[in-house]
């Protein structure tokens, strides 16, 4: 059997402090997981089941890489988030066992075409083109849980051109990492290589061409991105 074109090569992220690379299988994202962000988006922060959406695996961009400003938007937003890297797959995972499936953690930025998202919400349509576009998932090096522990608290922040835009603590998440992993695994079988963006705190806002975005989470390597 001959392929009609060369096989797709999965993108991979740096594993901090090693020569290893983490091959990306799928990217899942959680919406509305910080009460202050839910309020700023005009919704009720009641503790409802997590809202999941996806980005394509090849939307991944490493730290210190320039991201082209995407087409068809005039309102590109930053969203700093803790990213969970899955190292052991499974379905129907119990909350008490969920951390055993986590390989590590990284800093991510869920870039969003906010105007397209708002239009989709108004018409009751999917968010795909607002969230899953090219280069929409900048992610820093992955720290192994064996090295950094499992992150349940710690500062999370983002700056644009040196101005602090977002500031919170991981303990502010409505749904914890074990709960997110468990709930997602009830919808689909998780696989090694899956990444989960766990939601963003308040302070999301517009970025434009030339902006320098720096985001961090206590205990993880900083994520740096420039918008072309």
Secondary structure, DSSP 8 states (H G I E B T S, - for coil): ---SS------EEEBTTSS-EEE---EEEEES-BHHHHHHTT--------EEEEE-GGGEE-TTEEE---SS-S-EEE-EEEEEEE-S-BSS--GGGGGGGEEEEEEEEE-EEHHHHHHHHHHT---HHHHSSTT-EEE--BEEHHHH---SS-EEEEEETTEEEEEEEGGGBSS-HHHHHHHHHHHS-B-TT-EEE----S--EEE-TT-EEEEEETTS--EEEEE-
